[in-house]
Amino acid sequence: MASNMYRVGDYVYFETSSTSPYQIRRIEELNKTPNGNVEAKVMCFYRRRDISSSLIMLADKHQSALEEDESDSEGGEVGGGASIITPTGETLTPQERHQLRHRELFLSRQIETLPATHIRGKCTVTLLNETELLLAYLNKDDTFFYSLVYDPQQKTLLADKGEIRVGSRFQADITSLLKEGESDGRNLEDLESLVWTPCHGLTDRQIDQFLVMSRSVGTFARALDCSSSVKQPSLHMSAAAASRDVTLFHAMDTLHKHNYDISKALCSLIPATGPVLCRDEMEEWSASEANLFEEALEKYGKDFNDIRQDFLPWKTLKNIIEYYYMWKTTDRYVQQKRVKAVEAESKLKQVYIPNYNKPNPAALSNGKTSTTTTTTTTSSTSSASSTMVNGADVSVSGKACESCHATSSSQWYAWGPSHLQCRLCSSCWQYWKKFGGLKLPSRIGKEEDGSLIYTPVPNKDLPVVNNTSPPLLRRRTYEEINGMDGLPPTKRQKEMEGSDSIHLGQLGVVPPPGLTVTPVGVNGGPGVPTPPLGAPNTPSRAKIATVSRVGGRPRIISWMDAPDDVYFYATDTTKKLRKSLATNDLKRAARRPWKKIQEDSAMVAAAVAMATMAPTVSSPHFVE
């Protein structure tokens, strides 16, 4: 019962999407709508995943610098899989550091109004205590901390608390304790000014009479001043304004300057130009400026910097602060305070929200406890059951939990991109909803703030085959491709060796005189540019192979017609040999043209004899 009762000031989880993490808010007000529903006016907190990576880097810059300094002094290393020593002296493992980032929030001044029925539980949010161990936040359930304030409009991060300024620039230098009988040695008149002394020879009654006369002079001065007569049209208001502290302070200062001679001090209050008029901030401000200040105070509270920036830029910060404390002494402030107290009594102070028991659309409808198996002998129907994901028929394979790698759970939930078909167990799903991340790092991508979810394994150095490489060749580093370090090896590397001067000699066929083969990129032949990695293998005009005739016009074939830098000349003998081959042998030779043809020796000898008896050779042409 008490856990479902929510009051003003509580930190709660709000669910705005069934497949997204909870939002953390603080209840400012509880209002009842005309239709009977309850709405909560809440203050927003943001997670690391909700803020841009550039701001996160700036926020971590100072903290990482402290950690590096601490690690250097201890002789340790930061990063990789090593433990990290925090400025408080505690050691954090990479997993604890990963989970601690889920506990960090950023306060904001943004106010939202959400239905109270979307509340999913309570949590605790505190200001980061630098003297407390960070592990204390991990050991407590539903506990978060914050140290910076995030402005969603300006996209800025600011410190929420003041900075202690240490040094001679901000603090006074304390002198050593003087011994008995030792003089200070400093001229005290140069260090301070005397504004009042009790050794003046006047009685308290005489001083009170002088103060009454000074207030009378102030009242008369306001009657003569046109602007004051408009603001205080009645004598009562003028007398009240003349009785403020600024008039009394000026009267006592005047009395001290004239060595407590009342007659001289009174004459100075009424010079030849007219009576002295003393005003404070309450009289200097106009009615419109006072209304702006009250409106700003209602919006920003006692944030005087924002009040000055957005509402009263022509006022100094000193004027605004002085006016605030004078405004609190007025009757208007007392009346507003009473009105707010009455409104607070009429508003809801607490609301009861029952537990939310509706099924989540991300839940996989597997019925009973689902257990994955690693055996490959079972059928597909027993290893993975066809389930419904978000209302669509999707076959979910027997994958383990993406976070804790558990193989059994009372309920599974679809998580991540739909094409990956990742899922979480019930405990990891609750952790994901509350903290916006996984307990253990995942390898499927990046977090919302741009940082890697897992610690990447560094690429291995490629072995150097040749100690002396051509100067024009440059090594290219590659990203990890399907778990392989570098580019996949070239196919048929060994089998291609020496394949430029075979085929015709093996068949015993002598090419006609004047016809030579110019392999691509050999003996000065034109090279074929290799397509870049990832580019589609499409033919172009620049990708050609040539067959040159001595003293004749070069013949050109396309790139697709000359694969693997191998060319064949078709003669009558080769045609007969082609007809004599079986279908399987012909297909095998077409797939691997660089291998020798394994045929009967008698057939090959007959083909060679026929080739030697032929007096002429037909003109060469190409076989596709």
Secondary structure, 3 states (H helix, E strand, C coil): CCCCEEECCCEEEECCCCCCCCEEEEEEEEEECCCCCEEEEEEEEEEHHHCCHHHHHHHHHHHHHHHHHHHHHHCCCCCCCCCEECCCCCEECHHHHHHHHCCEEEEEEEEEEEEHHHEEEEEEEEECCCCCCCHHHHHCCCEEEEEEEEECCCCEEEECCCCCCCCCCCCCCCCCCCCCCCCCCCCHHHHCCCCCCCCCCCCHHHHHHHHHHHHHHHHHHHHHCHHHHHHCCCHHHHHHHHCCHHHHHHHHHHHHHCCCCHHHHHHHHCCCCCCCCCCCHHHHCCHHHHHHHHHHHHHHCCCHHHHHHHCCCCCCHHHHHHHHHHHCCCHHHHHHHHHHHHHHHHCECEEECCCCCCCCCCECCCCCCEECCCCCCCCHHHHCCEEEECCEEEECCCCCCCCCCCCEECCCEEECCCCCCEEECHHHHHHHHHHCCCCCCCCCCECCCCCECCCCCCCCCCCCCCCCCCCCCCCCCCCCECCECCCCCCCCCCCCCCCCCCCHHHHCCCCCCCECCCCCCCCCCCCCCCCCCCCCCCCCCCCEEEECECCCCCEEEECCCCHHHCCCCCCHHHHHHHHHCCHHHHHHHHHCCCCCCCCCHHHHHHHHHHHHHCCCCCCCCCCC
